[in-house]
Amino acid sequence: MTMGEPDEERETLPNPENESYELASRADDFSWPQLRFDAPPRKLYHFFHQFRGSSNTNNFFKGLKWSPDGSCFLTSSEDNTLRLFGLPDINGSSQDSGYVSTDELATDSYLSSLIVNEGESVYDYCWYPYMSASDPTTCVFTSTTRDHPIHLWDAISGELRCTYRAYDAMDEITAAFSVSFNPSGTKLYAGYNKSLRVFDVHRPGRDFEQRSTLQGNKEGQSGIVSAISFCPTYSGMFATGSYDQTVAIYSEANTELLFVLYGQTGGVTHVLFSKDGNYLYTGGRKDPYILCWDIRNTDGIVYKLYRSTEQTNQRVSFDIEPCGRHLGTGGQDGKVHIYDLQTGQWVSSFQAACDTVNSFCFHPHRPLAATASGQRRFALPECCDEDLILGGDENCASVWEFSCTSGEYPAVLDYNESTTETETH
C-alpha cells in the first residue's frame, strides 16, 4: 500500500450515541416484503467481464456483502481488490428490467463505482452498521489483509480514512483474520490467533483492548478467530467461530465466555444469529452442514441444513431474509438452496452459476438478493496452447429479484447519484 497514513487524530465517524441514528428502528417504518420461493428469481444484473480484466489470470470472487442501507454491495476477489457496485433505480420499480441470459450477455450490466486495491490477500471486510448513502460521513467499510493493519475506507471517494493497528510481542504489526462492528457502531472487534482485540472506532491508531479467547482452565477457543457475529437484538451477546472447529458465545460487556459449542467438522468460517436472537447458525469449510443452535438451550443441535461444500476450503457464506423465516446458501453445485428456518426443511433452489457459489446475501429490505461465484483453477500444462476460457456464468456476480406477496419498500437514496467510478491504489 503506497498511500500515506491519514490523520489519526481527527474523528472519522459520527457518534451514534450523540446523534439520532436509528438503524434498528427502520423496521417500524414499513412492512417487510414476503418473499416467494415457489418460482426461480429473475436475474436483474450480471457482472463478469470487467472482473476478468484483472492482472491476476486466476482471479475469482471470494465474497459479497450488501451495505446496511441496501444502496450498494461490496465484493472481494483473489486479486486483492474490493469493488463497489451501486444499485440502479433503487427508488423505482424494477419491473421493466428484462432478463438477459449469460449466453447472450456480451458485457457487464454496468461498471463498479469504486475499486480499492489492497496490498495483500483480503481476509475479511465489513460495513459500518449505520451506513447511509444520504450521509457521506457514514459511508465507510473496513478491511483486513495479510501483514497489514485494519483499514477504514471511504466508500464514496475510495480514500483511506484511518487505520487500526495491532502489534504482537515483537512490536510488529499483526493482521486480523476477521472484523466486525458492534451493533452501536462504537467498537471494532477483530479476531486473531487465540485472542480478540477491541478498537474504539473514534480513536484510530494502536490503542486497543486485548482479550484472550482461552480462560484460565484452558476452556474456550484455541485457534484463529475466523468469524464474528453480534446478536441483532442488542442483547449484549456475540459469537465467534474458530478454525479449531468451535463456536463461542461471549458477553460484550466484559467478554465473559458464556459457553462453547462443539459439532462442526471443519474450521468454522461463518456464524450468524437469527433475527430474533434466539438461534445461531454456523458453517465450516469442508463441512456439508450448516448447524442450528438454540442459544437458550445448548445441549444439542436443533437441526442441520445441507449444502454441497464437502470438497472446498472456501468460505461459503449464507444469509437470512429480513423477515427471518428463510435462509439461503450457495455451494459447489452452483445452486442457491432456500430453507425454512421454522422447520429446518428444504424449500427450493435455483441455479445461480456454473461453479461454486461462495456468497449469497438477501437485500436488507427489498425482494432482491446477490450472489458471487468462483474458485481457484489450476494452470494448464505448458504443452497446451489453449487458454483458460470461462463462460459468463463462471466467476461472476449477479443480482436477483424474487416475487413477493406483500410489503412496502422504504425510500433509499440512489448510491450512483453521488458516486463516479474511482480507483485507489
C-alpha positions, 0 to 999 in steps of 0.5 A: 500500500503506497498511500500515506497514513491519514490523520489519526487524530481527527474523528472519522465517524459520527457518534451514534450515541450523540446523534439520532441514528436509528438503524434498528428502528427502520423496521417500524417504518414499513412492512417487510416484503414476503418473499416467494420461493415457489418460482426461480428469481429473475436475474436483474444484473450480471457482472463478469467481464470487467472482473476478468480484466484483472492482472491476476489470470486466476482471479475469482470472487471470494465474497459479497456483502450488501451495505446496511442501507441496501444502496450498494454491495461490496465484493472481494476477489483473489486479486486483492481488490474490493469493488463497489457496485451501486444499485440502479433505480433503487427508488423505482420499480424494477419491473421493466428490467428484462432478463438477459441470459449469460449466453447472450450477455456480451458485457457487464450490466454496468461498471463498479463505482469504486475499486480499492486495491489492497496490498495483500490477500483480503481476509475479511471486510465489513460495513459500518452498521449505520451506513447511509448513502444520504450521509457521506460521513457514514459511508465507510467499510473496513478491511483486513489483509495479510501483514497489514493493519485494519483499514477504514475506507471511504466508500464514496471517494475510495480514500483511506480514512484511518487505520487500526493497528495491532502489534504482537510481542515483537512490536510488529504489526499483526493482521486480523483474520476477521472484523466486525462492528458492534451493533452501536457502531462504537467498537471494532472487534477483530479476531486473531490467533487465540485472542480478540482485540477491541478498537474504539472506532473514534480513536484510530491508531494502536490503542486497543483492548486485548482479550484472550479467547482461552480462560484460565482452565484452558476452556474456550477457543484455541485457534484463529478467530475466523468469524464474528457475529453480534446478536441483532437484538442488542442483547449484549451477546456475540459469537465467534467461530474458530478454525479449531472447529468451535463456536463461542458465545461471549458477553460484550460487556466484559467478554465473559465466555458464556459457553462453547459449542462443539459439532462442526467438522471443519474450521468454522468460517461463518456464524450468524444469529437469527433475527430474533436472537434466539438461534445461531447458525454456523458453517465450516469449510469442508463441512456439508452442514450448516448447524442450528443452535438454540442459544437458550438451550445448548445441549444439542443441535436443533437441526442441520441444513445441507449444502454441497461444500464437502470438497472446498476450503472456501468460505461459503457464506449464507444469509437470512431474509429480513423477515427471518423465516428463510435462509439461503446458501450457495455451494459447489453445485452452483445452486442457491438452496432456500430453507425454512428456518421454522422447520429446518426443511428444504424449500427450493433452489435455483441455479445461480452459476456454473461453479461454486457459489461462495456468497449469497446475501438477501437485500436488507429490505427489498425482494432482491438478493446477490450472489458471487461465484468462483474458485481457484483453477489450476494452470494448464500444462505448458504443452497446451496452447489453449487458454483458460476460457470461462463462460459468463456464468463462471466467476461472476456476480449477479443480482436477483429479484424474487416475487413477493406477496406483500410489503412496502419498500422504504425510500433509499437514496440512489448510491450512483447519484453521488458516486463516479467510478474511482480507483485507489491504489 
